[in-house]
Amino acid sequence: MHVLIPAYEPDQRLLELILQLKASGMSDILVVDDGSGEHYASLFRAAQLEGCTVLAHPVNRGKGRALKTGFRHLLDMGRADAVVCADSDGQHLPRDIMRVAQAAQEAADRMVLGSRQFTGKVPLRSSVGNTATRKIYSFLSGIPLQDTQTGLRGYPPEMLEWLCQVPGERFEYEMNLLLQAPGAGYFFRELPIETVYIDHNSSSHFRPLADSLKIYWPIAKFGSISLISALLDILLLMLIQSGTGSLLLAVWGARLCSAAFNYAMNKTFVFTSGKPTPMGRSMPKYIALAGIILLLNYGLMSLLFGQAGLPLLAAKLLTEAMLFLFSYWCQQRFVYA
């Protein structure tokens, strides 16, 4: 088993963690210095003296790139063992690291997540951030996870090549792993670990605005394409209805065009999971779903516009809002599953 520790401007807690891991029987420790600079060189030299392999980036390239540097090194060295990744700031206890490492060694197609339970005094930004990300991820993927932002993760050796291919250079990389793993045939096992925050997590290099945008960008793609498709649908609906006077023709024509656009964009940019989705598998399901939603769309539009007397635009917006969750849930669970 290997422990991979990405480190950027670490303090003495990195060496304390290394000593504790060695005392627990872990001898193969790989540390990646992510461009910390000369001021921190003595810490990494001390890690080498303790028997660790230390790789270095000349400049800071981000946690995702540091992890991929470590994975690639292990592949190049022919190390066919499980890898557990841990943070360098003391927030992962050695006993929890060893538990996750052992679970990853026994796994074949599962990413092992050390899931914090968020009990006791948790910094507000960590509590809010984890809760929001957990809820959004569960909704979009259909997979309930306790801790989507944990840095303590174990990977079986079969996953290493795929781990090097997942996009992302900084903190967004770990969210990308969760989003793309099911489509690549990998699943999750969660192990509860102790929640440890030191100095209210002030040592974290997480940049709340910039890194949050990168983390949520993969998630935002899910909704943005649906929004663009909805806007296209509304525009075409208004144009066709004003030109023909037929609500039925307007609803069907607009939906067929927007559905074709939505399918192409989702297949190309959203539900790729690192490999093309077979059209023969997804297209029939998508057409069936589009037909169901089209019938629901026309029924709701007839009720709101024709019966209730709402303006066409208001009826359309309300209908789309009601069908959005249903449509997205079906795409995640059935069309691109």
C-alpha positions in Angstrom: 0.0 0.0 0.0 1.1 3.6 -0.7 0.3 6.8 1.0 0.3 9.9 -1.3 0.5 13.3 0.4 0.2 16.4 -1.7 1.7 19.3 0.2 1.8 23.1 -0.5 3.7 25.2 2.1 3.3 22.6 4.9 4.3 23.0 8.5 5.7 20.6 11.1 2.4 18.6 11.0 3.6 17.0 7.8 6.6 15.5 9.5 4.5 14.5 12.5 2.1 12.7 10.2 4.9 10.9 8.5 6.4 9.7 11.8 3.0 8.5 13.0 2.3 6.6 9.7 5.7 4.9 10.0 4.9 3.9 13.5 1.7 2.4 12.3 3.6 0.2 9.8 3.3 2.3 6.7 6.6 2.5 5.0 5.8 3.5 1.4 5.0 7.2 1.6 5.1 9.5 -1.4 5.1 13.3 -0.9 4.5 15.8 -3.7 5.9 19.3 -3.0 3.5 21.4 -5.1 5.9 24.4 -5.6 6.3 25.4 -2.0 9.6 27.2 -2.5 13.0 27.3 -0.8 11.5 28.4 2.5 10.0 24.9 2.9 12.8 22.9 1.4 14.1 21.8 4.8 10.8 20.2 5.6 10.8 18.1 2.4 14.5 17.2 3.0 13.5 15.9 6.5 10.7 13.9 4.9 13.3 12.3 2.6 15.5 11.5 5.5 12.6 9.7 7.1 12.4 7.4 4.0 9.7 9.2 2.0 9.9 9.6 -1.8 9.6 13.3 -2.5 8.6 14.7 -5.9 8.6 18.5 -6.6 6.8 20.9 -8.9 8.9 24.0 -9.6 5.8 26.2 -9.2 2.4 25.7 -7.6 0.2 23.8 -10.0 -2.7 22.8 -7.7 -3.8 19.8 -5.6 -5.3 18.0 -8.6 -2.0 18.2 -10.5 0.0 17.1 -7.5 -2.2 14.0 -7.1 -1.8 13.1 -10.7 1.9 13.6 -10.5 1.9 11.0 -7.7 -0.3 8.6 -9.5 1.8 8.8 -12.7 5.0 8.2 -10.7 3.5 5.0 -9.1 2.4 3.8 -12.6 5.8 4.5 -14.1 7.5 2.6 -11.2 5.2 -0.4 -11.7 3.7 -0.2 -8.3 0.5 -2.4 -8.4 -0.8 -1.6 -5.0 -3.6 0.5 -3.5 -3.0 4.2 -2.9 -4.5 6.3 -0.1 -4.4 10.0 -0.4 -4.2 12.2 2.7 -3.8 15.9 3.4 -0.6 17.2 4.9 -2.2 19.5 7.6 -3.0 16.9 10.3 -6.7 16.7 9.6 -6.6 13.0 8.9 -5.7 10.8 11.8 -3.1 8.0 11.1 -5.6 5.3 12.3 -8.2 6.6 9.8 -5.6 6.7 7.0 -4.7 3.1 7.7 -8.3 2.0 7.7 -9.0 3.6 4.4 -5.7 2.1 3.0 -6.7 -1.4 4.0 -10.2 -1.0 2.5 -8.7 0.2 -0.8 -6.4 -2.8 -0.8 -9.4 -5.1 -0.6 -11.5 -3.2 -3.2 -11.5 -3.9 -6.9 -13.8 -1.2 -8.4 -14.5 1.1 -5.6 -13.2 4.4 -4.5 -13.0 4.4 -0.7 -13.9 7.7 0.9 -13.0 8.6 4.5 -16.3 10.4 5.3 -16.3 12.9 8.1 -19.5 13.0 10.2 -19.3 16.8 11.0 -20.0 16.5 14.7 -18.8 18.9 17.3 -17.5 22.4 16.5 -17.2 22.6 12.7 -16.1 26.0 11.0 -19.1 27.7 9.4 -17.6 27.8 5.9 -16.8 24.1 6.0 -20.2 23.2 7.3 -22.1 25.3 4.8 -19.8 24.3 1.9 -20.0 20.6 2.6 -23.7 20.6 3.1 -24.4 22.5 -0.1 -22.0 20.3 -2.2 -23.4 17.1 -0.7 -27.0 18.1 -1.5 -26.3 19.2 -5.1 -24.2 16.2 -5.8 -26.8 13.8 -4.5 -29.5 15.5 -6.6 -27.5 15.5 -9.8 -26.0 12.1 -9.5 -28.6 10.2 -7.6 -25.9 9.0 -5.2 -26.1 10.1 -1.6 -22.6 10.7 -0.1 -21.9 11.9 3.4 -18.8 13.8 2.5 -18.1 15.0 -1.0 -15.1 17.1 -0.1 -13.0 14.7 1.9 -9.3 14.6 1.0 -8.9 11.1 2.5 -9.5 8.7 -0.3 -8.3 5.3 -1.2 -8.0 3.9 -4.7 -7.3 0.3 -5.9 -4.5 -0.1 -8.4 -6.9 -0.7 -11.2 -8.0 2.9 -11.0 -4.6 4.6 -11.3 -4.5 5.0 -15.1 -8.1 6.5 -15.1 -7.2 8.8 -12.2 -4.5 10.4 -14.4 -7.0 11.1 -17.1 -9.7 12.9 -15.1 -9.6 16.7 -15.8 -8.9 19.2 -13.1 -5.7 20.8 -11.8 -6.8 22.2 -8.4 -9.5 21.4 -5.8 -12.1 20.8 -8.5 -10.2 17.6 -9.5 -11.6 15.7 -6.5 -15.2 16.7 -7.4 -14.6 15.6 -11.0 -13.6 12.2 -9.7 -16.9 11.8 -7.9 -18.9 13.0 -11.0 -17.1 10.8 -13.5 -16.5 7.6 -11.5 -19.9 6.0 -11.9 -19.9 6.5 -15.7 -16.4 4.9 -15.8 -17.6 1.9 -13.9 -16.2 2.8 -10.5 -18.3 3.0 -7.3 -17.9 4.3 -3.8 -17.5 2.9 -0.3 -17.7 5.3 2.6 -15.8 4.7 5.9 -16.7 7.1 8.8 -13.7 9.0 10.1 -13.1 11.5 12.8 -13.7 15.1 12.0 -10.6 17.2 12.8 -10.3 20.9 12.3 -7.2 22.6 13.5 -7.3 26.4 14.2 -10.7 26.6 12.5 -9.2 25.2 9.3 -7.2 28.4 8.9 -4.2 26.5 7.4 -6.2 25.4 4.4 -5.1 26.7 1.0 -8.6 26.5 -0.3 -9.6 29.8 -1.9 -13.3 30.2 -1.2 -14.3 32.1 -4.3 -11.9 30.9 -7.0 -11.8 27.2 -6.0 -15.5 27.0 -5.2 -16.2 28.2 -8.8 -14.0 25.5 -10.1 -15.5 22.8 -7.9 -19.1 23.8 -8.9 -18.3 24.3 -12.6 -18.7 20.6 -13.4 -22.0 20.7 -11.5 -23.0 23.9 -13.2 -22.6 22.3 -16.6 -25.5 20.0 -15.8 -27.9 22.8 -15.3 -26.5 25.3 -17.8 -27.2 23.1 -20.8 -30.7 22.5 -19.6 -31.2 26.3 -19.2 -29.9 27.0 -22.7 -32.2 24.3 -24.1 -35.1 25.8 -22.2 -34.4 29.3 -23.6 -34.2 27.9 -27.1 -37.4 26.1 -26.5 -39.1 29.3 -25.4 -37.8 31.3 -28.3 -39.0 28.7 -30.8 -42.3 28.3 -29.1 -43.0 32.0 -29.3 -41.9 32.2 -33.0 -43.8 29.2 -34.2 -47.0 30.1 -32.2 -47.0 33.6 -33.5 -46.4 32.5 -37.1 -48.9 29.6 -37.2 -51.4 30.3 -34.4 -51.2 26.6 -33.4 -50.2 25.8 -29.9 -49.8 22.1 -30.7 -47.4 22.8 -33.6 -45.5 25.3 -31.5 -45.0 23.0 -28.6 -44.0 20.0 -30.7 -41.7 21.9 -33.1 -40.0 23.9 -30.3 -39.5 20.8 -28.2 -38.1 18.6 -31.0 -35.5 21.2 -31.9 -34.5 22.0 -28.3 -34.4 18.3 -27.4 -32.0 17.5 -30.3 -29.8 20.4 -29.1 -30.0 19.2 -25.5 -29.1 15.6 -26.3 -26.1 16.6 -28.4 -24.7 18.9 -25.8 -25.3 16.5 -22.9 -23.7 13.6 -24.7 -20.7 15.7 -25.8 -20.0 17.8 -22.7 -21.8 16.5 -19.6 -22.4 12.8 -19.4 -19.1 11.8 -21.0 -17.4 10.2 -17.9 -14.1 10.3 -19.8 -15.3 8.1 -22.6 -18.0 8.4 -25.3 -21.5 7.4 -24.4 -22.8 4.8 -26.9 -25.4 6.5 -28.9 -27.3 3.2 -29.5 -27.8 2.9 -25.8 -28.6 6.5 -24.8 -30.5 7.7 -27.9 -33.6 5.4 -27.5 -33.9 6.2 -23.9 -33.5 9.9 -24.5 -36.2 9.8 -27.3 -38.6 8.0 -25.0 -38.0 10.5 -22.2 -38.4 13.4 -24.6 -41.7 12.0 -25.7 -43.0 11.7 -22.2 -41.9 15.2 -21.3 -43.4 16.5 -24.5 -46.8 15.1 -23.5 -46.5 16.4 -20.0 -45.4 19.8 -21.4 -48.4 20.0 -23.7 -50.7 18.9 -21.0 -49.4 21.4 -18.5 -49.3 24.2 -21.1 -52.9 23.5 -22.1 -54.0 23.6 -18.5 -52.1 26.8 -17.6 -52.5 28.7 -20.9 -55.7 27.3 -22.3 -57.7 26.7 -19.1 -56.2 28.9 -16.5 -55.7 31.8 -18.8 -52.1 32.6 -17.9 -50.0 34.5 -20.5 -48.1 32.2 -22.8 -44.6 33.1 -21.5 -45.7 32.7 -17.8 -47.3 29.3 -18.6 -44.1 28.2 -20.3 -41.8 29.3 -17.5 -44.0 27.6 -14.9 -44.2 24.4 -17.0 -40.5 24.2 -17.4 -39.8 24.8 -13.7 -42.2 21.9 -12.9 -40.6 19.5 -15.4 -36.9 20.4 -14.8 -36.3 18.2 -11.8 -38.2 15.3 -13.3 -36.3 15.6 -16.6 -32.9 15.8 -15.0 -33.5 12.9 -12.6 -34.6 10.7 -15.5 -31.5 11.6 -17.5 -29.2 10.8 -14.6 -30.8 7.6 -13.6 -31.9 6.1 -16.9 -30.7 7.8 -20.1 -26.9 8.0 -19.4 -26.7 5.6 -16.5 
